[in-house]
Amino acid sequence: MAAVRKPEVMSPVGGEAQLRAAVEAGADAVFFGVNPGRAAAGRADGAGFHARAKVGFELEALPDIMRGLHARGVQGFVTFNVLVFDRELRQAERQLMALAQAGVDALIVQDHGVARLAHEICPDLPIHGSTQMSITSAEGAELARRFGASRVVLGRELSLRDIERIKNATDIELETFVHGALCVSYSGQCFSSEAWGGRSANRGQCAQACRLPYELFVDGAHRDLGDARYLLSPGDLYALHQVPDLVRIGVDCLKIEGRYKDAEFVALTTAAYRRAVDEAWAGRPLSVSAQEERDLEQVYSRGLAPHFMAGTNHQTVVRGRAPRHRGVRVGTVRGVTERGVLVELSEPVKPGDGLVFDPANWRAPEGREEGGFLYGLWQGGQPLDEGALQAVRSGGVFELRFGRGAVDPTRVRPGDPVWRTHDPTLAARVKPLLDAADPVHTRPVDAHFVGHVGEPPALTLTDEHRVSVTVTLSEPLSGARNRALDEAGLREQLGKLGGTPFHLGALSVDLRGAGFLPVSALNALRREAAAALTERRAQAPDRRVAPRLDDTLRTLARPDGPPAGEPRLHVLVRTPEQLGAALEARPDSVTLDYLELYGLKPSVERVKAAGLPVRVASPRILKPTEQNLQKFLLSLDAGILVRSGGLLEGLHSAGAPAELTGDFSLNAANVLTTRALLDLGLSRLTPTYDLNAQQITELALLVGGAALEPVAYGHLPVFHTEHCVFCRFLSEGTDYTNCGHPCESHRVALRDERGRVHPVMADVGCRNTVFEGRPQVAGEHLRAWRAAGIRDFRLEFVHETPEQVADVIRLHRAHLRGTLSAAELQDALDALIDQGVTEGSLFVPHDFGTLDALPVL
């Protein structure tokens, strides 16, 4: 294993102000997206290939940005963390080359095939596997390494113990989030935006459906959630107190989330984690004050906590009361007056504070909250003067008054929490970091002074990364008449590095003879050396960059024409009752996706006894303690539907004998990734749900239709989450050890604001999947898929009855045999399913273009 090193602090940057804030607050690295503009982007929306499409820098500005960062000793990492479509591969290659030539320090990449392409384009450019790769195990990290990654960003659902287990099992660099927003879904495994808005989170277009309210139905009956309607909206991550453990474990980089946040957020969070890392590295205890913690909560918070990093507690990850920034809780409403609101304070407040009265939106379903800027405080009918305001502390009931019409007292109730969402004094505390003329955060340089009488004196400065410069005066050092040069005097003068990005670290001297040097000459030597070191650090790295896409495409096996033979239907079921109906319908294979492992063996034998091929579905996520599942799956002597990248790596490395099929969750969106995953031992692969029907056709033409197994009928898995709705709302337990396993005895569904009901199911790891309530059907596209050589189609069931399972299989078989048209199939399915069906992510926009637009053909 690699030796433990001091972790980097990495900050989010959405623009120039945030960039400056991060640098002055002490970030070791920043990460940001690059937008090449609509004409050059290669994406229909004109955005760059990164997951925060609304922010970032222009490509033309990047070389100057990198020079500025490097001059300050800060690394710049560019996010390339979206799936890339085949039509975009050429533009992606051009942008990858431009990023490498601009001197970026690393690329953060989601798409496996693009990661490999980037590594081939520029072997000297580090590749970091994005958190969108859903890496939760050492095996997942090794899969990313196989595609060129030297570092991986771990999933935010891992505990400290999980992180340490991964660190002990691999020497690849590890990066973990320590602060900021949490997605309810595993990154890279959320399809809610795709399902409900046609804008994919895997393409940087998250619609934040997790922040919307939902109603809970248990066994078909509505369950009152009280004030927890936002039951998929988690609080924010705050792991400042876990920094000493992360340093001890040897995590290489601590990452702050928030590229949409302002400069104040970046400055405060960066400064806090900078100091925490420095203190932990020096063996000192964390020294964060109560005021500093309040500032972190004030600047942006949906409720700060370490959440999964400290261990699973499903009662705390999602409070559910509100989905937005809350700030600091300052009190509780005790009543209303004719002119204001009576509040029992738990924190002092002052005029100018922005306050909000939190009704929990179960009383305000339209989302409106009462609040405004505080005008003044009254007590006993009298306004508090300046002196009295200074004495206000927690405790006591005060009348809070606001500007006329700011607060409707009829919408404020006793018991409502009161939050301070804006503190005007916060800006003053951050101002020194944001407005300083000279560098605030400086980095150590070691100095070595050589002073031999009769020879020109020289000064060498060396920074933390061993970048070094030597500056020599033109005149020789003369002998001293009075006071000679000594180490103390040299330290005093050479330490005057104000106005530069440096401060003096170690000093070594090599003096020979009693020499004399005027202070002005010594200062000039120092200034020249500091300027030379700054310039040397700012130089762009010398890299080999060359296009490789054409060469890579030529090496891929060219697909044969459409295969002979009849189309095949593969059926995925989730209950023994559905299995019975499937066996009677005699599909070409059956896949078992059960909640409980115990039921798998008898059902596998049941399918084999019926003379049908059988597969078992793996979980989409495998953590370090769950690796024995690989052995169990292999012991069933069945094919495996592989949903986890870590499992694929484990099975490939072990030379597993089972027939392997890759599922949608491997996120194969283009020919590069698809072919590379197939080469790891997969017989077929299901494309990502980010592809529309025509893109699946195009992919089949590139890799061969026989390599694909698209889902022709199924409920899109919109959320896949570590947070367990069953545990949170059907028990008082914290995790699977004490929840009573309500997932085994109850059916749960969520109803959205449009009235659609979406089933929720748990897997063997207690992770929940929320499925789109309407199945997605591919009826009108099956003919084109067949023409492209696809012969294997999968039908997936969630809560369908056995009768519905039988009918869905029958209808698809009739269509594939030509006795039922696509329109008739669509109408029959729409009438069969309670909420109807949808085309979903398969929808092809009218302006999508033809096959001629596919540049890699």
C-alpha positions in Angstrom: 0.0 0.0 0.0 1.1 3.6 -0.6 2.4 5.6 2.3 0.0 8.0 4.0 0.4 11.5 2.7 -1.2 14.8 3.6 -4.6 15.0 1.9 -5.4 17.7 -0.5 -8.3 20.1 0.2 -10.3 20.5 -3.0 -12.8 23.3 -3.5 -15.7 23.8 -6.0 -15.4 26.6 -8.4 -18.2 28.0 -10.6 -16.7 31.3 -11.6 -14.0 33.9 -11.0 -15.1 35.0 -7.6 -15.2 31.4 -6.3 -11.8 30.7 -7.8 -10.2 33.5 -5.9 -12.0 32.6 -2.7 -10.8 29.0 -2.9 -7.2 30.0 -3.6 -7.0 32.6 -0.7 -8.7 30.2 1.7 -6.0 27.6 1.1 -7.3 25.1 -1.3 -4.7 22.7 -2.7 -6.9 22.0 -5.7 -10.0 23.3 -7.3 -12.4 21.6 -9.7 -14.6 23.2 -12.4 -16.2 22.6 -15.7 -15.2 24.0 -19.1 -17.7 25.3 -21.6 -16.5 25.4 -25.2 -19.5 27.3 -26.4 -22.5 26.2 -28.5 -20.6 26.1 -31.8 -17.9 23.8 -30.6 -19.6 21.9 -27.8 -20.8 18.9 -29.8 -23.8 18.6 -27.4 -27.3 19.7 -28.4 -27.5 22.1 -25.4 -24.1 23.8 -26.2 -22.7 22.8 -22.8 -19.4 21.2 -22.1 -19.0 17.6 -21.0 -19.5 18.3 -17.3 -22.3 17.7 -14.8 -22.9 21.4 -13.8 -23.9 22.8 -17.2 -24.8 26.3 -15.9 -21.4 27.2 -14.5 -17.8 26.9 -15.5 -15.1 28.7 -17.6 -14.7 29.2 -21.3 -12.1 27.1 -23.0 -10.2 30.1 -24.3 -9.6 31.4 -20.8 -8.3 28.1 -19.5 -4.5 28.5 -20.2 -4.5 31.8 -18.2 -6.5 30.2 -15.4 -4.1 27.3 -15.1 -1.1 29.6 -15.1 -2.6 31.7 -12.3 -3.4 28.6 -10.3 0.0 27.0 -10.7 1.7 30.3 -9.8 -0.2 30.0 -6.4 0.7 26.3 -6.0 -2.9 25.2 -6.7 -4.0 22.4 -9.0 -6.8 22.7 -11.4 -9.0 19.6 -12.1 -11.5 19.8 -14.9 -14.7 17.8 -14.7 -15.5 15.7 -17.8 -18.1 13.8 -15.8 -21.0 13.0 -18.1 -21.7 10.1 -20.4 -20.7 10.8 -23.9 -22.8 9.7 -26.9 -21.4 8.3 -30.1 -22.4 11.4 -32.0 -20.2 13.4 -29.7 -17.0 11.4 -29.6 -15.1 13.5 -32.1 -15.9 16.7 -30.4 -15.1 15.1 -27.1 -11.7 14.1 -28.4 -11.0 17.7 -29.6 -11.9 19.0 -26.2 -9.8 16.4 -24.3 -6.8 17.5 -26.4 -7.5 21.1 -25.7 -7.7 20.5 -22.0 -4.5 18.5 -22.0 -2.7 21.3 -23.9 -4.0 24.0 -21.6 -2.1 22.4 -18.7 -5.0 21.1 -16.5 -3.7 18.8 -13.7 -6.3 16.1 -14.1 -9.6 15.2 -15.7 -12.5 13.9 -13.6 -14.3 11.4 -15.9 -17.5 9.4 -15.6 -17.5 7.5 -18.9 -15.2 4.5 -18.8 -14.5 4.5 -22.6 -13.8 8.2 -22.6 -11.5 7.8 -19.6 -9.4 5.3 -21.7 -9.5 7.5 -24.7 -8.3 10.5 -22.7 -5.4 8.4 -21.3 -4.5 7.4 -24.8 -4.6 10.9 -26.1 -2.3 12.2 -23.3 -0.7 9.5 -21.2 0.8 12.3 -19.0 -2.5 13.7 -18.0 -3.9 12.1 -14.8 -7.5 10.6 -15.0 -9.7 10.6 -11.9 -12.7 8.3 -11.8 -15.7 10.4 -11.0 -18.1 9.6 -8.2 -20.6 9.0 -11.1 -18.7 5.8 -11.7 -20.5 4.5 -8.5 -17.3 3.3 -6.9 -17.9 1.7 -3.5 -15.3 -1.0 -3.3 -11.7 -1.7 -4.1 -12.8 -3.8 -7.1 -14.7 -0.8 -8.4 -11.5 1.3 -8.0 -9.5 -1.4 -9.9 -12.0 -1.3 -12.7 -11.5 2.4 -13.1 -7.7 1.9 -13.0 -8.2 -0.6 -15.9 -9.5 2.3 -17.9 -6.6 4.7 -17.1 -7.6 6.2 -13.7 -5.0 6.9 -11.1 -7.5 8.2 -8.6 -11.2 7.5 -7.8 -13.8 9.6 -6.1 -15.7 7.3 -3.8 -19.4 7.2 -3.3 -20.8 9.4 -0.6 -22.7 6.6 1.0 -19.5 5.0 2.4 -18.7 4.9 6.1 -15.3 5.6 7.6 -14.8 1.9 8.0 -15.8 1.2 4.4 -13.3 3.9 3.2 -10.5 2.3 5.4 -11.3 -1.1 4.0 -10.9 0.2 0.5 -7.7 2.0 1.4 -6.3 -1.2 2.8 -7.1 -3.2 -0.4 -5.8 -0.9 -3.1 -3.0 1.6 -3.7 -5.0 3.7 -6.2 -5.5 7.3 -4.9 -8.8 7.9 -3.0 -10.8 11.0 -2.9 -13.9 11.5 -0.8 -16.5 14.2 -0.4 -16.5 15.9 3.0 -19.0 18.7 2.7 -22.0 19.9 0.7 -25.2 18.6 -0.9 -26.0 14.9 -0.9 -27.9 13.2 -3.8 -30.5 10.7 -2.5 -29.4 8.4 -5.4 -26.0 6.9 -5.9 -24.3 9.2 -8.3 -24.5 7.7 -11.8 -27.5 5.7 -10.8 -30.3 8.3 -10.9 -32.7 8.3 -13.8 -35.5 10.5 -12.4 -34.6 13.5 -14.5 -34.4 11.3 -17.6 -37.8 9.6 -16.8 -39.7 12.7 -15.9 -38.1 15.5 -17.9 -36.0 14.0 -20.7 -33.0 15.7 -19.2 -30.5 13.2 -17.7 -28.5 13.7 -14.5 -25.8 11.6 -16.2 -25.6 14.5 -18.7 -25.3 17.4 -16.3 -29.0 18.2 -16.4 -30.4 17.1 -13.0 -33.9 18.3 -12.4 -33.7 17.7 -8.6 -36.8 15.5 -8.5 -35.5 14.3 -5.1 -36.2 17.8 -3.7 -40.0 17.5 -4.5 -42.7 16.4 -2.0 -44.2 12.9 -2.2 -47.0 11.1 -0.5 -46.4 7.6 1.0 -48.7 4.6 0.4 -48.2 1.5 2.4 -50.0 -1.6 1.2 -52.2 0.6 -0.9 -53.2 2.9 2.0 -52.1 6.5 2.4 -49.7 7.0 5.3 -49.7 10.4 7.0 -46.1 11.7 7.0 -46.8 14.7 9.2 -44.1 17.3 8.4 -41.9 14.9 6.4 -43.3 15.3 2.9 -39.9 15.7 1.3 -39.0 12.2 2.1 -36.3 11.9 -0.6 -34.5 15.1 0.2 -31.4 14.4 2.4 -29.6 16.9 4.5 -26.1 18.2 3.6 -22.8 16.5 4.3 -20.6 17.9 7.1 -17.6 15.8 7.9 -15.3 18.4 9.5 -15.1 16.3 12.7 -14.2 13.2 10.7 -11.1 14.9 9.1 -8.7 13.4 11.7 -9.9 9.9 10.8 -9.7 10.5 7.1 -6.1 11.8 7.5 -5.3 8.7 9.6 -6.8 6.4 7.0 -4.8 8.0 4.3 -7.4 9.4 2.0 -5.6 11.5 -0.6 -8.1 14.2 -1.2 -11.0 15.8 0.7 -13.6 17.3 -1.6 -16.1 20.1 -1.0 -19.3 19.9 -3.2 -20.9 23.1 -4.5 -20.1 24.5 -7.9 -23.4 26.4 -7.8 -22.5 28.0 -4.5 -21.3 31.6 -4.0 -17.8 32.8 -3.1 -18.7 33.1 0.6 -19.6 29.4 0.8 -16.4 28.5 -1.0 -14.2 30.7 1.3 -15.8 29.5 4.6 -15.8 25.8 3.8 -12.3 25.8 2.3 -10.8 27.7 5.2 -12.5 25.3 7.7 -11.3 22.1 6.1 -7.8 23.7 5.3 -7.3 24.2 9.0 -8.8 20.9 10.0 -6.4 19.0 7.7 -3.4 21.1 8.9 -4.2 20.4 12.5 -4.8 16.7 12.0 -1.6 16.3 10.0 0.3 18.0 12.8 -1.3 15.8 15.4 -3.3 18.7 17.0 -7.0 18.5 18.0 -9.6 20.2 15.9 -10.1 23.8 17.0 -13.2 24.9 15.2 -15.3 27.3 17.3 -19.0 27.4 17.8 -19.2 30.6 15.8 -17.3 29.0 12.9 -19.7 26.1 12.9 -22.7 28.4 12.9 -21.1 30.3 9.9 -20.8 27.0 8.0 -24.5 26.3 8.7 -25.5 29.9 7.9 -23.8 30.1 4.5 -25.7 27.1 3.2 -27.3 24.2 4.9 -30.3 21.8 4.5 -29.2 20.4 7.9 -25.5 19.6 8.4 -24.3 16.2 9.6 -21.8 13.5 8.7 -24.6 11.2 7.6 -23.4 7.9 6.1 -19.7 8.7 6.8 -20.5 8.2 10.5 -22.5 5.1 9.9 -26.0 4.4 8.7 -29.0 6.0 10.5 -32.0 6.2 8.3 -33.9 8.3 10.8 -31.5 11.2 10.3 -30.3 11.3 6.7 -33.7 12.6 5.5 -35.6 14.8 7.9 -38.1 15.6 5.2 -39.5 18.9 6.5 -38.1 21.1 3.7 -35.9 20.7 0.7 -34.1 24.0 0.6 -31.4 26.1 2.5 -32.4 26.5 6.1 -29.4 28.3 7.7 -29.3 28.4 11.5 -32.3 27.7 13.7 -32.8 30.7 16.0 -36.0 30.0 17.8 -39.6 28.8 18.0 -42.8 30.7 17.5 -44.9 31.2 20.6 -47.6 33.4 19.3 -48.4 36.4 17.1 -49.2 40.0 17.8 -50.9 42.8 15.9 -47.5 43.9 14.5 -45.2 41.0 14.8 -44.4 37.5 15.9 -43.5 36.3 19.4 -40.5 34.0 19.3 -38.6 32.2 22.0 -35.0 32.6 20.9 -32.4 29.9 21.0 -29.8 32.1 19.2 -29.4 35.9 19.3 -30.8 37.8 16.4 -30.4 41.4 15.2 -32.0 43.9 12.8 -31.1 43.1 9.3 -31.2 39.3 9.8 -33.2 37.4 7.2 -35.6 35.1 9.0 -38.1 32.5 7.8 -41.0 30.9 9.7 -41.0 27.2 8.8 -44.5 25.9 8.5 -43.4 22.5 7.2 -45.0 22.5 3.7 -47.6 20.1 4.7 -49.5 23.3 5.7 -48.3 25.2 2.8 -48.3 22.8 -0.2 -47.5 25.6 -2.7 -44.1 26.0 -1.0 -44.6 29.6 0.2 -43.0 30.4 3.5 -43.4 33.6 5.6 -40.4 35.6 6.4 -38.3 38.7 5.7 -35.6 41.0 7.0 -35.9 41.7 10.8 -36.8 45.3 11.5 -36.5 45.3 15.3 -37.0 43.4 18.5 -39.6 44.4 21.1 -40.1 43.2 24.7 -42.7 44.4 27.1 -44.1 46.6 24.4 -40.9 48.6 24.1 -38.3 48.4 21.3 -34.8 47.3 22.4 -32.2 49.9 22.0 -28.6 49.3 20.7 -27.3 48.4 24.2 -30.2 46.0 24.9 -29.8 44.4 21.5 -26.1 43.7 22.3 -27.3 41.8 25.4 -29.8 39.6 23.7 -28.8 35.9 24.2 -30.6 32.6 23.8 -33.7 32.2 26.0 -36.5 34.6 26.5 -39.5 35.6 24.3 -39.2 38.6 22.1 -41.6 40.2 19.6 -40.0 40.3 16.2 -41.2 42.9 13.7 -40.7 43.1 10.0 -41.3 45.6 7.2 -45.0 46.3 6.4 -46.5 43.4 4.5 -43.4 41.2 4.8 -45.0 38.6 7.0 -48.7 37.4 7.1 -49.3 36.5 10.7 -52.3 34.3 9.8 -49.8 31.9 8.2 -47.5 31.7 11.3 -48.4 29.2 14.0 -47.1 28.5 17.5 -44.5 25.8 17.4 -43.1 26.8 13.9 -39.3 26.8 13.9 -37.6 30.1 13.0 -34.5 30.0 10.8 -32.0 32.7 10.0 -31.4 32.3 6.3 -29.2 35.4 6.0 -26.8 37.0 8.4 -25.5 40.4 7.1 -22.4 40.2 9.4 -21.2 37.0 7.7 -19.9 38.9 4.7 -17.7 41.0 6.9 -16.1 37.9 8.4 -15.4 36.6 4.9 -14.3 39.9 3.4 -10.6 39.6 4.2 -10.4 36.4 2.1 -12.4 37.9 -0.8 -11.0 41.4 -1.1 -7.4 41.3 -0.1 -4.9 42.9 -2.6 -2.1 40.6 -1.7 -2.1 36.8 -1.3 -3.8 35.7 1.9 -2.9 32.0 1.9 0.8 31.5 1.3 2.8 28.3 0.8 6.2 27.5 2.3 9.4 27.7 0.4 12.8 26.4 1.6 15.7 28.7 1.0 19.4 27.9 0.6 21.8 30.8 0.6 25.4 30.4 -0.6 27.7 33.3 0.4 31.4 32.7 -0.3 33.6 35.8 0.0 35.0 36.6 -3.5 32.2 34.7 -5.3 28.8 35.9 -6.4 26.2 35.0 -3.7 23.3 32.8 -4.8 19.8 32.1 -3.4 17.9 28.9 -4.2 14.1 28.7 -3.4 12.3 25.3 -3.5 8.6 24.9 -3.1 6.5 22.0 -1.6 6.5 20.2 -5.0 10.3 20.4 -5.3 10.1 23.1 -8.0 13.3 25.0 -7.6 15.1 28.2 -8.9 18.5 29.6 -8.2 19.3 33.3 -8.6 22.9 34.7 -8.5 24.0 38.2 -8.1 26.4 39.6 -10.7 28.9 41.0 -8.2 31.1 38.9 -5.8 30.5 38.9 -2.1 32.8 41.4 -0.4 34.5 41.0 3.0 32.7 42.5 6.0 34.2 45.5 7.8 31.8 45.4 10.7 28.8 43.0 10.9 29.2 39.9 8.8 26.4 37.9 7.2 24.9 35.3 9.6 22.0 33.0 9.6 19.8 35.1 11.9 20.1 38.2 9.6 19.5 36.2 6.5 16.4 34.7 8.0 15.1 38.1 8.9 15.6 39.5 5.4 14.7 36.4 3.3 11.6 36.0 5.4 10.1 39.3 4.1 8.0 37.6 1.4 5.0 39.8 1.8 3.1 40.4 -1.4 4.2 37.0 -2.8 2.4 33.6 -2.6 5.2 32.3 -0.3 6.4 32.3 3.3 9.8 31.1 4.4 10.0 27.5 5.6 13.4 25.9 6.2 16.6 28.0 5.7 20.0 26.6 5.1 23.1 28.6 4.6 26.6 28.0 3.3 28.9 30.8 4.4 32.6 31.0 3.8 34.5 33.9 5.1 33.1 36.9 6.8 31.0 38.4 4.0 29.0 41.5 3.7 26.0 42.2 1.5 23.9 45.4 1.6 20.3 44.9 2.6 19.1 46.4 -0.7 21.1 43.7 -2.6 19.8 40.9 -0.4 16.2 42.2 -0.9 16.7 42.3 -4.6 18.0 38.8 -4.6 15.0 37.6 -2.6 12.5 39.5 -4.9 14.2 38.1 -8.0 14.1 34.5 -6.7 10.5 34.8 -5.6 9.5 36.1 -9.0 11.5 33.4 -10.8 9.9 30.7 -8.7 6.4 32.1 -9.4 7.1 32.1 -13.1 8.6 28.6 -13.1 5.6 27.2 -11.3 3.2 28.9 -13.8 4.7 27.2 -16.8 2.5 24.7 -18.6 3.7 21.1 -18.4 5.3 19.6 -21.5 2.9 16.9 -22.7 2.5 14.5 -25.5 -0.9 15.1 -27.0 -2.2 13.3 -30.1 -5.6 12.3 -31.5 -6.4 8.6 -31.0 -10.1 8.1 -31.7 -9.7 6.9 -35.3 -7.0 4.5 -34.3 -9.2 3.2 -31.5 -12.2 2.7 -33.7 -10.1 0.8 -36.3 -9.1 -1.7 -33.6 -12.6 -2.4 -32.6 -14.1 -5.6 -34.1 -16.5 -4.7 -36.9 -19.9 -6.1 -36.3 -21.4 -8.7 -38.6 -24.7 -8.2 -40.3 -28.0 -8.9 -38.6 -28.0 -12.4 -37.1 -30.2 -15.2 -38.4 -32.9 -16.6 -36.2 -36.0 -15.5 -34.3 -36.0 -12.7 -31.7 -35.6 -13.9 -28.1 -37.5 -12.7 -25.1 -35.8 -12.6 -21.7 -38.0 -12.1 -18.7 -37.0 -10.6 -15.3 -39.2 -11.3 -12.3 -39.1 -10.2 -8.7 -41.4 -12.7 -6.9 -42.1 -16.4 -7.0 -45.7 -15.6 -8.2 -44.4 -13.7 -11.2 -42.0 -16.6 -11.8 -44.9 -19.0 -12.1 -46.6 -16.9 -14.7 -43.3 -16.5 -16.6 -42.6 -20.2 -16.7 -46.0 -20.9 -18.1 -45.3 -18.4 -20.9 -42.0 -20.1 -21.8 -39.7 -17.1 -22.5 -36.2 -17.7 -23.8 -34.7 -17.1 -20.4 -35.7 -16.0 -16.9 -33.8 -13.6 -14.6 -34.4 -13.6 -10.9 -34.2 -10.3 -9.0 -35.3 -11.2 -5.5 -35.2 -9.2 -2.3 -34.1 -12.2 -0.3 -31.1 -14.4 -1.3 -32.7 -17.4 0.5 -35.4 -17.7 -2.2 -33.0 -17.7 -5.1 -31.7 -21.3 -4.9 -35.2 -23.0 -5.1 -36.3 -20.6 -7.9 -33.1 -21.3 -9.9 -33.8 -25.0 -9.6 -37.4 -24.4 -10.6 -36.4 -22.6 -13.8 -33.8 -25.3 -14.6 -36.4 -28.0 -14.1 -38.6 -26.2 -16.6 -35.8 -26.5 -19.2 -35.1 -22.8 -19.4 -31.9 -20.8 -19.1 -31.7 -18.9 -15.8 -29.9 -15.8 -14.6 -29.7 -14.1 -11.2 -29.5 -10.3 -10.9 -26.7 -8.8 -8.8 -27.2 -5.6 -6.7 -26.2 -2.3 -8.4 -23.9 -1.5 -5.4 -21.4 -3.7 -3.5 -19.6 -2.4 -0.5 -16.4 -3.8 1.0 -18.3 -6.1 3.4 -20.5 -7.5 0.7 -18.0 -9.1 -1.5 -19.0 -12.6 -0.4 -22.1 -12.1 -2.6 -19.9 -12.9 -5.6 -19.2 -16.4 -4.2 -22.9 -16.9 -3.5 -24.0 -15.9 -6.9 -21.4 -18.2 -8.5 -22.6 -21.0 -6.2 -26.1 -20.9 -7.8 -24.7 -22.3 -11.1 -26.7 -19.7 -13.1 -25.9 -16.8 -15.4 -25.4 -13.5 -13.7 -26.9 -10.1 -14.7 -24.0 -7.9 -13.7 -25.1 -4.5 -12.4 -22.0 -3.4 -10.5 -18.7 -2.4 -11.9 -16.9 -3.7 -8.9 -18.6 -7.1 -9.4 -17.7 -7.2 -13.0 -14.0 -6.5 -12.1 -14.1 -9.3 -9.5 -15.7 -11.8 -11.8 -13.4 -11.0 -14.6 -10.3 -11.1 -12.4 -11.4 -14.5 -11.0 -12.1 -15.9 -14.4 -15.7 -16.8 -13.3 -17.2 -19.6 -15.4 -20.8 -18.1 -15.4 -22.4 -16.5 -18.4 -22.3 -12.8 -17.7 -24.7 -10.1 -19.0 -24.1 -6.5 -18.3 -27.0 -4.4 -17.2 -28.0 -0.7 -17.8 -26.3 0.4 -14.5 -22.8 -0.1 -16.1 -23.7 3.1 -18.0 -22.6 2.0 -21.5 -23.5 5.0 -23.7 -21.1 4.7 -26.6 -19.2 2.2 -28.7 -15.9 2.7 -26.8 -17.4 1.8 -23.4 -19.7 -0.9 -24.7 -16.9 -2.7 -26.5 -14.5 -2.4 -23.6 -17.1 -3.8 -21.1 -17.9 -6.7 -23.5 -14.2 -7.5 -23.6 -14.3 -8.1 -19.9 -16.3 -11.2 -20.4 -19.9 -10.1 -21.0 -21.8 -12.0 -23.6 -24.3 -9.1 -24.0 -24.9 -5.7 -22.5 -27.9 -3.6 -21.9 -27.3 0.1 -22.9 -27.8 2.8 -20.4 -31.2 4.3 -20.1 -29.7 7.7 -21.1 -29.9 6.5 -24.7 -33.0 7.1 -26.8 -34.3 4.4 -29.1 -32.4 5.7 -32.2 -29.2 5.9 -30.2 -29.6 2.2 -29.3 -30.1 1.5 -33.0 -26.9 3.4 -33.8 -25.0 1.6 -31.0 -26.1 -1.7 -32.4 -24.7 -0.8 -35.8 -21.3 0.0 -34.2 -20.9 -3.0 -31.9 -23.2 -5.5 -33.5 -26.8 -6.2 -32.6 -25.9 -9.5 -31.1 -24.0 -7.7 -28.3 -27.0 -5.8 -27.0 -30.0 -6.7 -24.9 -32.2 -3.6 -24.5 -35.2 -3.5 -22.2 -38.3 -3.5 -24.3 -40.7 -3.3 -21.3 -39.8 -2.1 -17.8 -40.2 0.4 -15.1 -37.4 3.0 -15.2 -35.4 2.8 -11.9 -35.6 6.5 -11.2 -33.8 6.6 -7.8 -31.4 4.0 -6.3 -30.6 5.1 -2.8 -28.8 3.9 0.3 -31.5 5.7 2.3 -34.2 3.3 3.2 -37.8 4.6 3.1 -39.0 1.4 4.7 -36.8 1.8 7.7 -37.4 5.6 8.0 -41.2 5.5 7.9 -42.2 2.0 8.9 -40.0 1.5 11.8 -38.1 3.3 14.6 -34.9 1.5 13.8 -31.7 3.0 12.4 -30.6 0.3 10.0 -31.2 -3.4 9.0 -30.0 -4.7 12.4 -33.0 -3.2 14.3 -35.6 -2.1 11.7 -37.6 -5.3 11.8 -37.4 -5.7 8.0 -40.7 -4.1 7.0 -39.6 -4.4 3.4 -40.3 -8.1 3.6 -43.9 -7.7 4.6 -45.1 -4.4 3.1 -45.5 -2.8 -0.3 -44.6 0.8 -0.4 -45.2 3.4 -3.2 -44.7 7.2 -3.5 -47.3 9.4 -5.2 -45.9 12.5 -6.8 -47.5 15.9 -7.3 -49.0 14.8 -10.7 -50.8 11.9 -9.0 -48.7 9.1 -10.3 -47.8 6.3 -8.0 -44.2 4.9 -8.1 -43.4 1.6 -6.4 -40.4 1.3 -4.0 -38.5 -1.9 -3.6 -35.5 -2.9 -1.4 -32.6 -5.1 -2.5 -30.4 -7.6 -0.6 -28.2 -4.7 0.6 -31.3 -2.8 2.0 -30.9 -0.2 -0.7 -34.1 1.2 -2.2 -35.1 1.6 -5.8 -38.0 3.9 -6.6 -39.4 2.8 -10.0 -41.4 4.9 -12.4 -45.0 3.8 -12.0 -45.7 3.5 -15.7 -43.7 0.9 -17.6 -41.6 2.2 -20.5 -42.3 0.3 -23.7 -40.3 0.1 -26.9 -43.0 -1.3 -29.2 -42.7 1.3 -32.0 -38.9 0.9 -32.1 -38.6 -2.9 -32.1 -38.7 -3.1 -35.9 -35.7 -0.7 -36.2 -33.8 -2.6 -33.5 -34.3 -5.8 -35.3 -33.1 -4.3 -38.6 -29.9 -3.2 -36.7 -29.3 -6.8 -35.7 -30.7 -6.9 -32.2 -32.4 -10.2 -31.4 -32.4 -10.2 -27.6 -35.1 -8.2 -25.7 -35.8 -8.1 -22.0 -39.1 -7.6 -20.2 -38.8 -6.5 -16.6 -41.6 -6.6 -14.0 -41.9 -4.8 -10.6 -45.4 -5.0 -9.0 -47.2 -6.6 -11.9 -49.6 -9.4 -11.1 -49.0 -12.9 -12.5 -51.8 -12.3 -15.0 -50.2 -9.1 -16.2 -46.8 -10.8 -16.5 -48.4 -13.5 -18.7 -50.2 -10.9 -20.9 -47.2 -8.7 -21.3 -45.1 -11.7 -22.5 -47.9 -12.8 -24.8 -48.4 -9.4 -26.4 -44.7 -8.9 -27.1 -44.4 -12.3 -28.6 -47.3 -11.6 -30.9 -45.7 -8.4 -32.0 -42.3 -9.9 -32.7 -44.0 -12.7 -34.7 -45.8 -10.0 -36.8 -49.4 -10.8 -35.7 -49.7 -7.6 -33.7 -48.7 -4.1 -34.9 -46.7 -1.7 -32.8 -49.7 0.5 -32.4 -51.8 -2.4 -31.3 -49.1 -3.5 -28.8 -49.0 0.0 -27.4 -52.8 0.2 -27.0 -53.0 -3.3 -25.4 -50.3 -2.5 -22.9 -51.8 0.9 -22.1 -55.1 -0.8 -21.3 -53.5 -3.6 -19.3 -51.4 -1.5 -16.9 -53.2 0.5 -14.2 -51.5 3.8 -14.9 -50.9 3.2 -18.6 -47.5 3.0 -20.3 -44.9 5.6 -21.5 -42.2 5.8 -24.2 -40.0 7.4 -21.5 -36.3 7.7 -22.2 -36.7 5.9 -25.5 -38.4 9.0 -27.0 -36.6 10.3 -30.1 -36.8 14.1 -30.5 -38.1 15.2 -34.0 -34.9 17.2 -34.6 -32.5 14.4 -33.6 -31.3 13.7 -37.1 -30.6 10.6 -39.1 -27.9 8.0 -39.1 -25.9 10.2 -41.4 -25.2 12.4 -38.4 -23.3 9.6 -36.6 -19.7 10.7 -37.1 -18.0 7.5 -36.0 -19.6 5.4 -38.7 
